[in-house]
Amino acid sequence: MTDLIQSLVNMQPQLADLPQPLLLIGLSVAFGAGVLGFMALFSLVAVWLERKISAHMQDRLGPMHTGWHGTLQTLADGVKLLMKEDIIPRDVDKLLYCIAPGIVFTVTVAVFAALPFSSTLIAADLNIGIFFILAISSVIVVGIIMAGWASNNKWSLYGTMRAAAQVVSYEIPTALALLTGIITVGSLGLQDIVRAQSGGVFHWLIFQTFPFNLVAVVLYFIASLAEVNRSPFDMPEAESELVSGYHTEYSGMRFAFFFMAEYGNMYIVAAVLSIFFLGGWQPLFPFLDFIPGPVWLISKAMAVVFVQMWLRWTLPRYRVDQLMDLCWKVLVPVAFINLIGAGLFIVLFG
């Protein structure tokens, strides 16, 4: 945040006369409003894209009537969702039921604080940025457990148990895959990791310490799908088995919080992959550095999100036992072997 304040003061010298605490409060409010706006806009665009991508893969048109090519269909659905009555079932634990969506949504917003959109556009440039993201994002499990338990619904409870086991398990291969990139750069700071990839596409980490970082990308992507409950690992929300999972009993704005958090997490895991292995806000080639950093990061993350959507309409859903076998018997051992191999490679060849 200090670097961001200094950049603003350099652009607007009159801001130097304001007390720094007031600047911090103003920037925090602006950051919160910006993240909320970004998540809302991303959710609208992502839902529309998902509908269109699935339609074209199945030789359909998808939404066409509300706006040009259905571009306003998701906006209309969102307005309808926000206008729906907020129903609280009679037998729920009202306190936990009401605060669970807020916890899930707040944690998702907090993760954005450590994501670097450019060399200066970052709310908190932490020297342990990825550690902060992994730590704070795991708190989402608390909100999910609260939602499922408080709903007093067996389907919600089943979905909660699946989600908790899935997220906690797949955090391990996720972290191990990212450790491969960390030891390559030698830093936990996300800005340091991005700057280490300057010089164009061939300097991205995915091409360094070859082939260990490439394997880490595949491991991280698979584990991240399970982390955000995306197909083929969407067992916590399996409609054919659990109606809708842990948010079955939610409606109105509280359901919208879960919905926006889910798509926000999709962007977060895609952005982390882009920051670690695809150059982050660095341009594709040095002569394209006139394009702003946020454009590069969002474009790379959207490309990863497209692959997430692609897989949803391509692969069948795993069973729960297959999901856990994949984590503990395949991803975790391979991630450990890959990490050890990357460490030996760096020690031997620099």
Secondary structure as GFF3:
##gff-version 3
##sequence-region A 1 350
A	DSSP	alpha_helix	2	11	.	.	.	ID=ss1
A	DSSP	three_ten_helix	13	17	.	.	.	ID=ss2
A	DSSP	alpha_helix	20	57	.	.	.	ID=ss3
A	DSSP	three_ten_helix	68	70	.	.	.	ID=ss4
A	DSSP	alpha_helix	73	83	.	.	.	ID=ss5
A	DSSP	alpha_helix	94	111	.	.	.	ID=ss6
A	DSSP	three_ten_helix	112	114	.	.	.	ID=ss7
A	DSSP	alpha_helix	129	137	.	.	.	ID=ss8
A	DSSP	alpha_helix	140	150	.	.	.	ID=ss9
A	DSSP	alpha_helix	154	185	.	.	.	ID=ss10
A	DSSP	alpha_helix	190	195	.	.	.	ID=ss11
A	DSSP	three_ten_helix	201	203	.	.	.	ID=ss12
A	DSSP	three_ten_helix	205	207	.	.	.	ID=ss13
A	DSSP	alpha_helix	212	227	.	.	.	ID=ss14
A	DSSP	three_ten_helix	235	237	.	.	.	ID=ss15
A	DSSP	alpha_helix	239	242	.	.	.	ID=ss16
A	DSSP	three_ten_helix	245	247	.	.	.	ID=ss17
A	DSSP	alpha_helix	252	277	.	.	.	ID=ss18
A	DSSP	three_ten_helix	286	288	.	.	.	ID=ss19
A	DSSP	alpha_helix	293	312	.	.	.	ID=ss20
A	DSSP	alpha_helix	320	325	.	.	.	ID=ss21
A	DSSP	pi_helix	326	331	.	.	.	ID=ss22
A	DSSP	alpha_helix	332	349	.	.	.	ID=ss23
###
